[in-house]
Amino acid sequence: MSQEKNEYLKKTPYRIKRYYAYVLATIVALVVPFIKIDGNHIFLLSFDKKQLHLLGVAFDMQELYLMPFLLMLLFLGIFAATSIGGRAWCGWACPQTIFRVIYRDLIETKLLGLRRIKNKQKEPNWKKAENASKRLLAILIWSVLALVAAADFMWYFVPPEDFFAYLQNPMDHMFLIGFVLAIAAFLIYDVIFLKEDFCVYVCPYSRVQSVLYDNNTYQAIYSTNRGGNIYNDKNDKVIFKQKDLPDEKNECTTCEACVTVCPTHIDIRKGLQLECINCLECVDACTTVMGKLGKPSLVQWSSTNEIKHNKETKVVRKSTIMYTVALLVVVALLFIMGGKKEHMLLNINKTTELYKIKEDNEVANNFLFLFQNTDSKRHTYDLEVVGNDDIVIERFKPFSLAPNKLRKKVVVLSTKKRLVTDNSKDTPITITIRAFAKDDPKKISVIREAVFIYPRADKFK
């Protein structure tokens, strides 16, 4: 018995494993905004510069066709993870859960001794002066951390180098500072006062989880086959004493360790509930109690098939195959669309004057060209008319443009040849214009179409 007891108790608790996951997630969240590849960030959605940085490639506002694919990747990934591992995101990576663990388990419990890890439902006596002063200290500590978290959130929209530069002149950037303070204030209210009610009542994820679950989904689940049904079927009252269980072979000790440790205040023995965030605290609690008796935990991270029906859990099944195929398709489309990035952007618009006829019957059209250098290097741009030798560029000189800069140019296209002899109306002629970087014409080249208006014949002298 002692050997079996040691075997069950020596396993690393899920709580400790979760802490490792939280540390890793925190490091990633704090470090990613500072990582650059060729001067561009790993991920940045800049409203200031109207750019999306993804894996070191900068996409401008005109190229934000990637956003739908990123959103599909996000939601499909969460749905796939839920189908396989239940609300693993909620218990192991969600910022809300991480923040609550930092405040409740680290600050209030470990640092200030206000709570016990094994009892998350018992509130300290806040009327005591000592507890009240400690709570004030806890709020102050979390307020500092909330400001760091709010700043880190903003770094995904305002790059850190700009963020810290803006802080040098706070009066010129009050909107940014106000936004950070507002996020920090929300985090203080959420983590200290709203607590797990955010997961239960606010977060929409819990409302869709039951649709994504099936009998093969991993979740925290209580074995009624071994432990027995601790609820009275007639009036749904919980059984508090082991002797009152329907079968004397039932192994549940009714110690309620799995209940008191639950951060969302549920009884896992009642079955699947939308409040469960898969933190597996109940699994650790029951493992400790049953391990002392030399028995495996009655609450396990397993599937309904395995616990209730004694069937093997199938990870590879129709739903997971469909999610995998969908994710692969989205990733492939994301790379295909990302590979079409243009290293320069060009918009061509006509001026208000349709055309101008000069003394020698030369016809000229004025265009407004808007160039944008979306590359990370300075380039010199030039133009050419493709496939039409009759229309030439009359006024344009190659020019240099710095990275991420815009430049407007008035370009005059003209022809001295008689292209149309129609006396009834002006004739639009579609022409193809190629803009390219003289220093790298193969890589940086765009094709645009423009409409050259040729006047009717009776306009000529």
Residue pairs with C-beta under 8 A, 6 or more apart in sequence:
1 294
2 294
4 294
4 295
5 291
5 292
5 293
5 294
8 287
8 290
8 291
8 294
8 295
8 296
8 297
9 287
9 288
9 291
9 292
11 287
13 284
13 287
14 279
14 280
14 281
14 283
14 284
14 301
15 117
15 279
15 280
15 281
15 284
18 91
18 92
18 101
18 279
18 280
19 101
21 92
21 93
22 92
22 98
22 101
22 102
25 93
25 98
26 98
29 95
29 152
30 152
32 42
32 43
32 156
33 41
33 44
33 152
33 155
33 156
33 159
33 160
34 155
34 160
35 41
35 42
36 42
36 56
37 55
37 56
38 56
38 376
39 376
39 403
40 53
40 56
40 57
40 58
40 376
41 53
41 56
41 159
42 53
42 54
42 55
42 56
43 53
43 54
43 55
43 156
44 51
44 52
44 53
44 156
44 157
44 159
45 52
45 53
45 156
45 157
46 52
46 53
46 157
46 158
46 159
47 157
48 158
48 162
49 404
50 60
50 61
51 58
51 59
51 60
51 61
51 404
52 58
52 59
52 63
52 64
52 66
52 67
53 59
54 66
54 70
54 338
57 338
57 341
58 374
58 376
58 404
59 66
59 338
59 341
59 374
60 345
60 372
60 374
62 345
63 341
63 342
63 374
65 337
66 334
66 337
66 338
69 330
69 333
69 334
69 337
70 334
72 330
73 327
73 330
73 331
73 334
76 323
76 326
76 327
76 330
77 327
78 89
78 205
79 212
79 323
80 320
80 323
80 324
80 327
81 88
81 89
82 88
82 89
82 209
82 212
82 213
82 217
83 212
83 213
83 214
83 217
83 319
83 320
83 323
84 217
84 218
84 315
84 320
85 217
85 218
85 278
86 209
86 213
86 217
86 218
86 219
86 220
86 278
87 205
87 206
87 209
87 219
87 276
87 277
87 278
88 218
88 278
89 205
90 96
90 97
90 199
90 203
90 205
90 206
90 277
90 278
90 279
91 97
91 277
91 278
91 279
91 280
92 278
92 279
94 277
95 149
96 190
96 198
96 199
96 203
97 199
97 277
97 279
99 149
99 187
99 190
99 191
100 191
100 195
100 196
100 263
102 142
102 145
103 138
103 142
103 191
103 192
104 115
104 120
104 263
105 115
105 117
107 138
107 141
107 142
108 114
108 115
108 134
108 135
108 138
109 115
109 116
109 117
111 138
111 141
112 134
112 137
112 138
113 134
114 124
114 131
114 134
114 135
114 138
115 122
115 124
116 122
117 261
118 257
118 260
118 261
118 285
119 260
119 261
120 260
120 261
120 262
120 263
120 281
121 259
121 260
121 262
121 265
122 260
124 131
124 135
125 131
126 132
126 135
139 188
139 192
142 188
142 191
142 192
143 184
143 188
146 184
146 185
146 187
146 188
146 191
147 180
147 181
147 184
149 183
149 184
149 187
150 180
150 181
150 183
150 184
150 187
151 163
151 180
153 183
154 163
154 176
154 179
154 180
154 183
155 163
158 166
158 176
163 176
166 172
166 173
166 176
167 173
167 177
170 177
190 198
194 202
196 263
196 264
196 265
196 275
196 277
199 206
199 264
199 275
199 277
200 206
200 264
200 274
200 275
206 274
206 275
207 274
209 274
210 272
210 274
213 219
213 272
214 317
214 319
215 303
215 304
215 305
215 308
215 309
215 311
216 303
216 304
216 305
216 313
216 314
216 315
216 317
217 303
217 304
218 301
218 302
218 303
218 313
219 272
219 276
219 278
219 301
219 302
219 303
219 304
220 268
220 276
220 278
220 279
220 280
220 282
220 283
220 299
220 300
220 301
221 268
221 272
221 299
221 300
221 301
221 302
221 303
221 304
221 307
221 308
222 258
222 268
222 269
222 271
222 298
222 299
222 307
223 298
223 299
223 300
223 307
223 308
224 269
224 308
225 307
225 308
226 250
226 251
226 298
227 250
227 251
227 252
227 269
227 298
228 245
228 246
228 247
228 249
228 250
228 251
228 252
229 245
229 246
230 238
230 239
230 245
230 252
230 254
230 269
231 237
231 238
231 239
231 269
231 270
232 238
232 239
238 267
239 245
239 254
240 254
240 256
241 254
242 250
242 252
242 253
242 254
245 252
245 254
251 290
251 295
251 298
252 269
252 298
253 289
253 290
253 293
255 289
256 267
257 285
257 286
257 288
257 289
258 267
258 268
258 269
258 282
258 285
258 286
258 299
259 266
259 267
259 268
259 269
259 282
260 285
261 281
261 282
261 284
261 285
262 268
262 281
262 282
263 277
263 279
263 281
264 275
264 276
264 277
265 275
266 273
266 275
266 276
268 276
268 282
268 299
269 299
278 301
280 301
282 299
283 297
283 299
283 300
283 301
285 299
286 297
286 298
286 299
287 296
287 297
290 296
290 297
290 298
291 297
300 307
302 313
303 313
305 311
305 312
305 313
305 314
306 312
306 313
341 374
342 374
342 446
343 373
343 374
343 375
343 437
343 443
343 444
344 371
344 372
344 373
344 374
344 375
344 379
344 381
344 435
344 437
344 444
344 446
345 370
345 371
345 372
345 374
345 446
346 369
346 370
346 371
346 372
346 435
346 446
346 448
347 369
347 370
348 367
348 368
348 369
348 370
348 433
348 448
348 450
349 367
349 368
349 370
350 365
350 366
350 367
350 368
350 450
350 451
350 453
351 366
351 367
351 368
351 410
353 366
354 365
354 426
354 453
355 363
355 364
355 365
355 426
355 453
355 454
355 455
356 363
356 364
356 365
356 366
357 363
357 364
357 455
357 459
357 460
358 364
360 416
361 416
361 418
361 460
361 461
362 414
362 415
362 416
363 414
363 415
363 419
363 454
363 455
364 394
364 412
364 413
364 414
365 412
365 413
365 414
365 452
365 453
366 410
366 411
366 412
367 410
367 411
367 412
367 413
367 450
368 408
368 409
368 410
368 411
369 383
369 408
369 409
369 410
369 411
369 435
370 406
370 407
370 408
370 409
371 381
371 401
371 406
371 407
371 408
371 409
371 435
372 405
372 406
372 407
373 379
373 401
373 402
373 403
373 404
373 405
374 404
375 403
375 437
375 444
376 403
377 403
378 400
378 401
378 402
378 403
379 400
379 401
379 437
379 438
379 439
379 440
379 444
380 398
380 399
380 400
380 401
380 437
380 438
380 439
381 398
381 399
381 400
381 401
381 435
381 436
381 437
381 438
382 398
382 435
382 436
382 437
382 438
383 393
383 396
383 411
383 433
383 434
383 435
384 393
384 433
384 434
384 436
385 391
385 392
385 393
385 413
385 431
385 432
385 433
385 434
386 432
386 433
386 434
386 447
387 432
388 431
388 432
390 415
390 417
390 419
391 413
391 414
391 415
391 429
391 431
391 452
392 413
392 414
392 415
393 411
393 412
393 413
394 412
394 413
394 414
395 410
395 411
395 412
396 409
396 411
396 412
398 438
399 407
399 409
401 407
413 431
413 450
413 452
415 452
415 454
419 427
419 429
419 454
420 427
420 429
420 454
420 456
420 457
421 457
422 456
422 457
423 456
423 457
423 458
424 456
425 456
426 453
426 454
426 455
426 456
427 453
427 454
427 456
428 451
428 452
428 453
428 454
429 451
429 452
429 453
429 454
430 449
430 450
430 451
430 452
431 449
431 450
431 451
431 452
432 447
432 448
432 449
433 447
433 448
433 449
433 450
434 445
434 446
434 447
434 448
435 445
435 446
435 448
436 444
436 445
436 446
437 443
437 444
437 445
